[in-house]
């Protein structure tokens, strides 16, 4: 506490350390939230014996669960009901990239029809590069 010339006590709290702690916690949550969300989508990728190198960071990730739910940019789509919305969002997302690739993370038990619908939507959006994600066999 500080005293002034007339001997009055002035109670001041320094909030700079508190602000630093809050900002660090905010950054930690901003970094970990997408990782937690992405790990909550349960997909068992098919396995291959030869692993191919991924493309640069100019890709659009699409995940398809075994029940047919599609996740893109932290949005969930049901292809039976939301196919037109999915195509529209994919076209808009494609415009923000320069010659993007689409990476399809399809569960090994997904119906082939769902994968074909996503490939067709990507083709209609003008995406020329397609990658089917797999898991490396050890």
N, CA and C atoms as a LAMMPS dump frame, in Angstrom:
ITEM: TIMESTEP
0
ITEM: NUMBER OF ATOMS
414
ITEM: BOX BOUNDS ff ff ff
-5.0000000000000000e+02 5.0000000000000000e+02
-5.0000000000000000e+02 5.0000000000000000e+02
-5.0000000000000000e+02 5.0000000000000000e+02
ITEM: ATOMS id mol type element x y z
1 1 1 N 0.835 -1.166 0
2 1 2 C 0 0 0
3 1 3 C 0.884 1.235 0
4 2 1 N 0.39 2.226 -0.652
5 2 2 C 1.156 3.459 -0.759
6 2 3 C 0.567 4.516 0.159
7 3 1 N 1.418 5.389 0.593
8 3 2 C 0.962 6.508 1.411
9 3 3 C 1.275 7.782 0.653
10 4 1 N 0.352 8.668 0.681
11 4 2 C 0.576 9.974 0.057
12 4 3 C 1 10.968 1.128
13 5 1 N 1.182 12.202 0.756
14 5 2 C 1.685 13.219 1.681
15 5 3 C 0.773 13.441 2.888
16 6 1 N -0.503 13.253 2.694
17 6 2 C -1.403 13.509 3.824
18 6 3 C -1.699 12.235 4.615
19 7 1 N -0.862 11.22 4.465
20 7 2 C -0.933 9.971 5.211
21 7 3 C -2.223 9.189 5.027
22 8 1 N -2.902 9.338 3.885
23 8 2 C -4.058 8.487 3.593
24 8 3 C -3.566 7.221 2.906
25 9 1 N -4.131 6.095 3.268
26 9 2 C -3.776 4.834 2.629
27 9 3 C -4.539 4.703 1.302
28 10 1 N -3.831 4.276 0.294
29 10 2 C -4.462 4.04 -1.006
30 10 3 C -4.257 2.565 -1.345
31 11 1 N -5.345 1.834 -1.47
32 11 2 C -5.269 0.407 -1.789
33 11 3 C -5.356 0.23 -3.293
34 12 1 N -4.295 -0.269 -3.897
35 12 2 C -4.264 -0.516 -5.328
36 12 3 C -3.874 -1.968 -5.569
37 13 1 N -4.556 -2.584 -6.506
38 13 2 C -4.241 -3.962 -6.871
39 13 3 C -3.613 -3.948 -8.254
40 14 1 N -2.485 -4.583 -8.393
41 14 2 C -1.825 -4.687 -9.68
42 14 3 C -2.418 -5.892 -10.419
43 15 1 N -3.121 -5.631 -11.518
44 15 2 C -3.778 -6.73 -12.224
45 15 3 C -2.977 -7.225 -13.422
46 16 1 N -1.792 -6.734 -13.63
47 16 2 C -0.966 -7.17 -14.768
48 16 3 C -0.657 -8.67 -14.706
49 17 1 N -0.245 -9.243 -13.574
50 17 2 C 0.005 -10.693 -13.545
51 17 3 C -1.271 -11.502 -13.799
52 18 1 N -2.376 -11.03 -13.284
53 18 2 C -3.66 -11.702 -13.512
54 18 3 C -4.011 -11.698 -14.991
55 19 1 N -3.808 -10.578 -15.657
56 19 2 C -4.081 -10.47 -17.093
57 19 3 C -3.178 -11.409 -17.879
58 20 1 N -1.915 -11.511 -17.495
59 20 2 C -0.987 -12.424 -18.165
60 20 3 C -1.459 -13.873 -18.056
61 21 1 N -1.898 -14.263 -16.885
62 21 2 C -2.382 -15.638 -16.68
63 21 3 C -3.619 -15.897 -17.523
64 22 1 N -4.532 -14.979 -17.556
65 22 2 C -5.761 -15.141 -18.347
66 22 3 C -5.436 -15.25 -19.831
67 23 1 N -4.528 -14.445 -20.327
68 23 2 C -4.156 -14.509 -21.74
69 23 3 C -3.486 -15.841 -22.089
70 24 1 N -2.646 -16.343 -21.206
71 24 2 C -2.015 -17.644 -21.446
72 24 3 C -3.074 -18.748 -21.479
73 25 1 N -4.02 -18.715 -20.548
74 25 2 C -5.101 -19.712 -20.557
75 25 3 C -5.944 -19.614 -21.821
76 26 1 N -6.217 -18.409 -22.276
77 26 2 C -6.975 -18.219 -23.504
78 26 3 C -6.248 -18.833 -24.695
79 27 1 N -4.959 -18.614 -24.786
80 27 2 C -4.172 -19.173 -25.884
81 27 3 C -4.162 -20.699 -25.814
82 28 1 N -4.006 -21.254 -24.621
83 28 2 C -4.012 -22.712 -24.465
84 28 3 C -5.341 -23.286 -24.934
85 29 1 N -6.447 -22.695 -24.558
86 29 2 C -7.754 -23.199 -24.977
87 29 3 C -7.976 -23.02 -26.478
88 30 1 N -7.479 -21.934 -27.04
89 30 2 C -7.639 -21.723 -28.482
90 30 3 C -6.857 -22.762 -29.279
91 31 1 N -5.727 -23.189 -28.772
92 31 2 C -4.915 -24.173 -29.478
93 31 3 C -5.475 -25.588 -29.305
94 32 1 N -5.93 -25.922 -28.114
95 32 2 C -6.352 -27.293 -27.845
96 32 3 C -7.769 -27.61 -28.283
97 33 1 N -8.65 -26.626 -28.386
98 33 2 C -10.042 -26.895 -28.741
99 33 3 C -10.188 -27.563 -30.113
100 34 1 N -9.534 -27.092 -31.173
101 34 2 C -9.669 -27.803 -32.453
102 34 3 C -9.128 -29.228 -32.401
103 35 1 N -8.072 -29.457 -31.618
104 35 2 C -7.522 -30.805 -31.505
105 35 3 C -8.497 -31.737 -30.796
106 36 1 N -9.147 -31.231 -29.768
107 36 2 C -10.132 -32.036 -29.049
108 36 3 C -11.324 -32.322 -29.944
109 37 1 N -11.774 -31.316 -30.69
110 37 2 C -12.918 -31.504 -31.575
111 37 3 C -12.602 -32.527 -32.657
112 38 1 N -11.42 -32.402 -33.246
113 38 2 C -11.042 -33.317 -34.327
114 38 3 C -10.891 -34.733 -33.814
115 39 1 N -10.372 -34.903 -32.602
116 39 2 C -10.201 -36.249 -32.067
117 39 3 C -11.522 -36.85 -31.624
118 40 1 N -12.581 -36.051 -31.505
119 40 2 C -13.873 -36.589 -31.097
120 40 3 C -14.604 -37.252 -32.258
121 41 1 N -14.158 -37.024 -33.499
122 41 2 C -14.748 -37.679 -34.656
123 41 3 C -14.055 -39.023 -34.805
124 42 1 N -14.797 -40.099 -34.588
125 42 2 C -14.22 -41.438 -34.607
126 42 3 C -14.214 -41.986 -36.026
127 43 1 N -13.018 -42.091 -36.591
128 43 2 C -12.854 -42.625 -37.936
129 43 3 C -11.718 -43.633 -37.911
130 44 1 N -12.011 -44.835 -38.393
131 44 2 C -10.987 -45.875 -38.537
132 44 3 C -10.578 -45.904 -40.001
133 45 1 N -9.434 -45.307 -40.297
134 45 2 C -8.984 -45.212 -41.682
135 45 3 C -8.563 -46.582 -42.215
136 46 1 N -8.717 -46.79 -43.523
137 46 2 C -8.205 -48.026 -44.116
138 46 3 C -6.693 -48.08 -43.996
139 47 1 N -6.129 -49.29 -44.014
140 47 2 C -4.682 -49.443 -43.841
141 47 3 C -4.026 -49.824 -45.16
142 48 1 N -2.845 -49.273 -45.382
143 48 2 C -2.054 -49.586 -46.573
144 48 3 C -0.632 -49.897 -46.14
145 49 1 N 0.107 -50.584 -47.016
146 49 2 C 1.48 -50.938 -46.663
147 49 3 C 2.483 -49.864 -47.067
148 50 1 N 2.097 -48.979 -47.993
149 50 2 C 3 -47.911 -48.426
150 50 3 C 2.319 -46.583 -48.164
151 51 1 N 2.956 -45.737 -47.353
152 51 2 C 2.371 -44.46 -46.974
153 51 3 C 2.856 -43.372 -47.921
154 52 1 N 1.937 -42.61 -48.492
155 52 2 C 2.27 -41.536 -49.41
156 52 3 C 2.417 -40.232 -48.631
157 53 1 N 3.291 -39.36 -49.074
158 53 2 C 3.509 -38.078 -48.411
159 53 3 C 2.316 -37.163 -48.647
160 54 1 N 1.862 -36.429 -47.617
161 54 2 C 0.754 -35.498 -47.804
162 54 3 C 1.165 -34.293 -48.642
163 55 1 N 0.165 -33.622 -49.192
164 55 2 C 0.42 -32.41 -49.967
165 55 3 C 0.723 -31.261 -49.029
166 56 1 N 1.05 -30.105 -49.612
167 56 2 C 1.311 -28.93 -48.798
168 56 3 C 0.051 -28.535 -48.04
169 57 1 N 0.144 -27.455 -47.31
170 57 2 C -0.985 -27.007 -46.506
171 57 3 C -1.957 -26.174 -47.344
172 58 1 N -2.385 -26.724 -48.433
173 58 2 C -3.378 -26.07 -49.284
174 58 3 C -4.531 -27.037 -49.517
175 59 1 N -4.936 -27.679 -48.469
176 59 2 C -5.916 -28.728 -48.611
177 59 3 C -7.161 -28.465 -47.78
178 60 1 N -8.231 -29.123 -48.186
179 60 2 C -9.504 -29.067 -47.482
180 60 3 C -9.737 -30.456 -46.905
181 61 1 N -9.847 -30.548 -45.586
182 61 2 C -10.054 -31.837 -44.936
183 61 3 C -11.541 -32.121 -44.787
184 62 1 N -11.94 -33.296 -45.233
185 62 2 C -13.32 -33.758 -45.101
186 62 3 C -13.262 -35.124 -44.436
187 63 1 N -14.038 -35.312 -43.373
188 63 2 C -14.092 -36.59 -42.671
189 63 3 C -15.476 -37.184 -42.828
190 64 1 N -15.527 -38.485 -43.112
191 64 2 C -16.803 -39.189 -43.278
192 64 3 C -16.834 -40.324 -42.265
193 65 1 N -17.821 -40.326 -41.38
194 65 2 C -17.947 -41.381 -40.378
195 65 3 C -18.658 -42.584 -40.985
196 66 1 N -18.645 -43.695 -40.263
197 66 2 C -19.28 -44.909 -40.767
198 66 3 C -20.797 -44.756 -40.872
199 67 1 N -21.373 -43.809 -40.13
200 67 2 C -22.822 -43.589 -40.202
201 67 3 C -23.207 -42.596 -41.294
202 68 1 N -22.216 -42.058 -42.022
203 68 2 C -22.51 -41.168 -43.137
204 68 3 C -22.502 -39.695 -42.799
205 69 1 N -22.042 -39.331 -41.613
206 69 2 C -21.941 -37.916 -41.266
207 69 3 C -20.637 -37.368 -41.849
208 70 1 N -20.705 -36.169 -42.42
209 70 2 C -19.551 -35.55 -43.042
210 70 3 C -19.174 -34.32 -42.235
211 71 1 N -17.882 -34.183 -41.933
212 71 2 C -17.368 -33.037 -41.188
213 71 3 C -16.392 -32.282 -42.078
214 72 1 N -16.628 -30.97 -42.202
215 72 2 C -15.726 -30.099 -42.948
216 72 3 C -15.7 -28.752 -42.243
217 73 1 N -14.489 -28.264 -41.928
218 73 2 C -14.324 -26.97 -41.263
219 73 3 C -15.168 -26.878 -39.983
220 74 1 N -15.099 -27.918 -39.165
221 74 2 C -15.812 -27.982 -37.887
222 74 3 C -17.328 -27.878 -38.039
223 75 1 N -17.845 -28.227 -39.199
224 75 2 C -19.286 -28.256 -39.444
225 75 3 C -19.689 -29.692 -39.762
226 76 1 N -20.84 -30.089 -39.281
227 76 2 C -21.333 -31.442 -39.505
228 76 3 C -22.445 -31.4 -40.543
229 77 1 N -22.386 -32.306 -41.512
230 77 2 C -23.39 -32.388 -42.567
231 77 3 C -23.887 -33.827 -42.667
232 78 1 N -25.163 -33.98 -42.912
233 78 2 C -25.745 -35.278 -43.2
234 78 3 C -25.979 -35.302 -44.704
235 79 1 N -25.299 -36.191 -45.42
236 79 2 C -25.364 -36.167 -46.882
237 79 3 C -26.759 -36.458 -47.416
238 80 1 N -27.554 -37.18 -46.66
239 80 2 C -28.926 -37.446 -47.122
240 80 3 C -29.78 -36.181 -47.089
241 81 1 N -29.506 -35.293 -46.132
242 81 2 C -30.343 -34.102 -45.955
243 81 3 C -29.647 -32.813 -46.392
244 82 1 N -28.346 -32.731 -46.209
245 82 2 C -27.615 -31.477 -46.392
246 82 3 C -26.655 -31.494 -47.577
247 83 1 N -26.901 -32.315 -48.586
248 83 2 C -25.958 -32.434 -49.695
249 83 3 C -25.795 -31.119 -50.442
250 84 1 N -26.897 -30.405 -50.693
251 84 2 C -26.8 -29.125 -51.407
252 84 3 C -26.061 -28.076 -50.582
253 85 1 N -26.301 -28.065 -49.275
254 85 2 C -25.603 -27.126 -48.391
255 85 3 C -24.106 -27.454 -48.378
256 86 1 N -23.782 -28.744 -48.314
257 86 2 C -22.39 -29.176 -48.33
258 86 3 C -21.693 -28.728 -49.624
259 87 1 N -22.36 -28.909 -50.756
260 87 2 C -21.779 -28.493 -52.036
261 87 3 C -21.553 -26.981 -52.075
262 88 1 N -22.521 -26.231 -51.577
263 88 2 C -22.406 -24.769 -51.561
264 88 3 C -21.23 -24.325 -50.691
265 89 1 N -21.116 -24.893 -49.491
266 89 2 C -20.018 -24.53 -48.586
267 89 3 C -18.666 -24.925 -49.174
268 90 1 N -18.624 -26.072 -49.854
269 90 2 C -17.378 -26.526 -50.465
270 90 3 C -16.949 -25.59 -51.592
271 91 1 N -17.907 -25.124 -52.394
272 91 2 C -17.587 -24.179 -53.468
273 91 3 C -17.042 -22.872 -52.893
274 92 1 N -17.673 -22.37 -51.835
275 92 2 C -17.207 -21.129 -51.211
276 92 3 C -15.838 -21.297 -50.567
277 93 1 N -15.615 -22.438 -49.944
278 93 2 C -14.33 -22.708 -49.307
279 93 3 C -13.228 -22.845 -50.346
280 94 1 N -13.572 -23.426 -51.477
281 94 2 C -12.598 -23.631 -52.547
282 94 3 C -12.102 -22.303 -53.097
283 95 1 N -12.952 -21.285 -53.097
284 95 2 C -12.568 -19.976 -53.621
285 95 3 C -11.481 -19.307 -52.78
286 96 1 N -11.402 -19.672 -51.507
287 96 2 C -10.412 -19.044 -50.63
288 96 3 C -9.033 -19.702 -50.726
289 97 1 N -8.924 -20.799 -51.46
290 97 2 C -7.643 -21.483 -51.655
291 97 3 C -7.186 -21.315 -53.096
292 98 1 N -5.892 -21.46 -53.309
293 98 2 C -5.332 -21.428 -54.657
294 98 3 C -5.027 -22.865 -55.069
295 99 1 N -5.826 -23.426 -55.944
296 99 2 C -5.675 -24.796 -56.437
297 99 3 C -5.605 -25.796 -55.284
298 100 1 N -6.684 -25.922 -54.506
299 100 2 C -6.644 -26.782 -53.32
300 100 3 C -6.771 -28.265 -53.663
301 101 1 N -6.422 -29.078 -52.695
302 101 2 C -6.658 -30.517 -52.751
303 101 3 C -7.684 -30.826 -51.671
304 102 1 N -8.479 -31.852 -51.905
305 102 2 C -9.42 -32.288 -50.883
306 102 3 C -8.907 -33.611 -50.328
307 103 1 N -8.808 -33.695 -49.024
308 103 2 C -8.364 -34.909 -48.351
309 103 3 C -9.584 -35.535 -47.707
310 104 1 N -9.933 -36.724 -48.146
311 104 2 C -11.112 -37.421 -47.628
312 104 3 C -10.645 -38.446 -46.605
313 105 1 N -11.039 -38.232 -45.364
314 105 2 C -10.769 -39.157 -44.271
315 105 3 C -12.018 -40.003 -44.082
316 106 1 N -12.13 -41.088 -44.823
317 106 2 C -13.312 -41.938 -44.754
318 106 3 C -13.086 -43.125 -43.856
319 107 1 N -14.032 -43.386 -42.99
320 107 2 C -13.97 -44.561 -42.139
321 107 3 C -13.921 -45.805 -43.02
322 108 1 N -13.245 -46.854 -42.56
323 108 2 C -13.13 -48.051 -43.398
324 108 3 C -14.466 -48.767 -43.566
325 109 1 N -15.448 -48.445 -42.741
326 109 2 C -16.766 -49.076 -42.839
327 109 3 C -17.817 -48.165 -43.47
328 110 1 N -17.399 -47.053 -44.057
329 110 2 C -18.342 -46.108 -44.644
330 110 3 C -18.89 -46.693 -45.942
331 111 1 N -20.141 -46.371 -46.242
332 111 2 C -20.723 -46.798 -47.51
333 111 3 C -20.009 -46.077 -48.645
334 112 1 N -19.737 -46.804 -49.675
335 112 2 C -19.028 -46.255 -50.827
336 112 3 C -19.786 -45.078 -51.439
337 113 1 N -21.096 -45.115 -51.345
338 113 2 C -21.939 -44.054 -51.899
339 113 3 C -21.61 -42.694 -51.291
340 114 1 N -21.344 -42.651 -49.984
341 114 2 C -21.026 -41.383 -49.325
342 114 3 C -19.706 -40.816 -49.848
343 115 1 N -18.73 -41.673 -50.044
344 115 2 C -17.435 -41.222 -50.574
345 115 3 C -17.61 -40.687 -51.986
346 116 1 N -18.404 -41.375 -52.794
347 116 2 C -18.643 -40.935 -54.167
348 116 3 C -19.364 -39.593 -54.184
349 117 1 N -20.305 -39.381 -53.269
350 117 2 C -21.015 -38.101 -53.205
351 117 3 C -20.062 -36.96 -52.864
352 118 1 N -19.131 -37.199 -51.954
353 118 2 C -18.153 -36.166 -51.593
354 118 3 C -17.214 -35.899 -52.769
355 119 1 N -16.78 -36.952 -53.453
356 119 2 C -15.913 -36.777 -54.628
357 119 3 C -16.652 -36.004 -55.707
358 120 1 N -17.925 -36.319 -55.921
359 120 2 C -18.732 -35.621 -56.924
360 120 3 C -18.897 -34.141 -56.557
361 121 1 N -19.144 -33.859 -55.273
362 121 2 C -19.283 -32.468 -54.834
363 121 3 C -17.979 -31.709 -55.038
364 122 1 N -16.845 -32.359 -54.769
365 122 2 C -15.546 -31.723 -54.973
366 122 3 C -15.305 -31.46 -56.452
367 123 1 N -15.693 -32.403 -57.281
368 123 2 C -15.532 -32.237 -58.731
369 123 3 C -16.375 -31.071 -59.238
370 124 1 N -17.611 -30.968 -58.773
371 124 2 C -18.49 -29.871 -59.173
372 124 3 C -17.973 -28.524 -58.677
373 125 1 N -17.277 -28.528 -57.546
374 125 2 C -16.723 -27.28 -56.997
375 125 3 C -15.462 -26.853 -57.746
376 126 1 N -14.918 -27.738 -58.574
377 126 2 C -13.733 -27.392 -59.35
378 126 3 C -12.431 -27.84 -58.725
379 127 1 N -12.499 -28.711 -57.743
380 127 2 C -11.289 -29.216 -57.096
381 127 3 C -10.72 -30.342 -57.962
382 128 1 N -9.451 -30.212 -58.317
383 128 2 C -8.827 -31.171 -59.235
384 128 3 C -7.994 -32.223 -58.518
385 129 1 N -7.553 -31.934 -57.311
386 129 2 C -6.667 -32.85 -56.589
387 129 3 C -7.453 -33.546 -55.482
388 130 1 N -7.361 -34.868 -55.459
389 130 2 C -8.107 -35.673 -54.494
390 130 3 C -7.149 -36.616 -53.788
391 131 1 N -7.254 -36.676 -52.466
392 131 2 C -6.425 -37.573 -51.671
393 131 3 C -7.352 -38.365 -50.761
394 132 1 N -7.194 -39.688 -50.78
395 132 2 C -7.92 -40.547 -49.851
396 132 3 C -6.975 -40.899 -48.704
397 133 1 N -7.308 -40.461 -47.51
398 133 2 C -6.432 -40.674 -46.347
399 133 3 C -6.463 -42.132 -45.935
400 134 1 N -5.286 -42.641 -45.575
401 134 2 C -5.149 -44.02 -45.106
402 134 3 C -4.269 -44.032 -43.88
403 135 1 N -4.221 -45.176 -43.244
404 135 2 C -3.387 -45.381 -42.077
405 135 3 C -2.264 -46.332 -42.474
406 136 1 N -1.047 -46.054 -42.047
407 136 2 C 0.108 -46.862 -42.415
408 136 3 C 0.124 -48.163 -41.604
409 137 1 N 0.235 -49.307 -42.289
410 137 2 C 0.345 -50.618 -41.626
411 137 3 C 1.749 -50.785 -41.092
412 138 1 N 1.865 -51.274 -39.9
413 138 2 C 3.2 -51.511 -39.315
414 138 3 C 3.505 -52.962 -39.246
